[in-house]
Amino acid sequence: MVALTTLFPVFFMVVLGMIARLKGFVTPEQKAGANSIVFNVLFPILIFNILLTSKIKMSAVFIVLYVFVVFILAMVIGKMTGKLTGEKFSHVSYFMLTTCEGGNIALPLYTSIVGATYASNTVIFDLAGTLVAFVIIPIMVAKASAGEMNTKELIKKILSNSFVIAVILALTLNFFGVYDMLSKSAFIDLYTNTISTATAPIVGMILFIIGYDLKVDMSILGSILKLLILRVVIYIGVIEGFFILFPSLMAEKTYMIAVLIYFMCPTGLAIPMQISSLFKSEEDGNFTSAFLSLFMIITLIIYAIVVIFIA
């Protein structure tokens, strides 16, 4: 029942987006405008807040580093195997192998099993995902879409990206302990309420856009299934890496469950919109949306297995 409670709103918003497209309630131009608002304005605010308020213990640094490295390696593997998983989508498919949707899928599913006390176990993984999704990928996309742009113009384009600005500013303020000082002041409620208001619509709008773009064409199903299999294989390897590198942590059932649930979640929901400027046709959007939707089924299966046989 908890899994249904967590995932039904996700599928509801996706289906709502599909209906809006099919019935013509929202035009492609309106969808593109909503996409621009979310990813150029609202999402950078969310990333700023996450990094500003994060407290990383030294003991977790190696975990964050490991997850960061495997997320990068996943893209490299995807790039190298692009022809095998579908050459037609090889310019975007490798992005779908990196990051995991922690906040909206992994976290609620995980805490439904072990309780909110252990929520930080998956949040740590998300720090690495945030750096990949909102620093590395924007830089890669900016470089790929820059064409013949010279080095100076490319650097300017990268540094003017709203995600990069948010990350740099947040990490700088975090280093100087600005949030700690703010949390002890009378302005903390003002800050918290402002951030909450600005970020509340993000997830719903992302899912709506994913649904709007979702068109499962049988001609692309083969490529999707191959990429699904590749992603599962990669993250089984990542999970095995945790057993090798962090055996004492994996000996704790609550931590092991966090690893199993998190790394069997779909790609970060923001990724398709992050790479949308690289889409060559509407079919690219269909491919990424369908991939996310189908991977959620795998997540549900893993969740059920964990609940029945491990928890």
C-alpha angles and dihedrals in degrees: 000000000000091000089052091049090051100043103033093075088050094054091040092060091044091052090045089056091050091051091048090056096043093047094041094239089137124033123220088250092054090048090051090051092052089048091053093050093050098046103033098040118011103036094053087056090054092048090047091054094046094052095040093054098038119113112198117195117212089241089062097049093087091050092051090047092050093049091046091052094048091049089055092045090051089060091047091052089047091051092050094048097041094116092051095051095042126309092209091067099030092112090066108015096083090062088061090064096063132080127009128238100252109160100046102033115010097043099051092042092048096046090048086065104038104017133250093286090081097043092114090070092075095032089065090058090051092061089066090044091052092054092049097043098041105030111022098037096046088051091049092047092047091051093046093049095042094084110184093354113144123239095262093051091045093053090048090050092050095046092047091056108116093226093052091048091050093050096047093046094045095048091048093051091044091054091054092047095243094149092052089054091045092050090058094050133082090252097068094094090048091053095044095048092047092051092046092052093047096048102037096089095048103089095042092049093048092052091046090053091047089053092046090055095042113114114149104210115187089222091066097038093091093056091047093052092049090051091047090055092047092051092049091049092049094051094044083059090049091052090049087052090059090055090052100041101032106028095152092055093045089052086070109083094213091055094044090053090052091055094046095048098041099049093045092057122103125267115287107286091231095060099085091054091043091059098035092111087065094056112117095192143000087267090070090060090048090051096052094043093049091047092055093046095049093046090058087067089058089050091054091051092051091046091053092048092050093049094047102039108022113024 
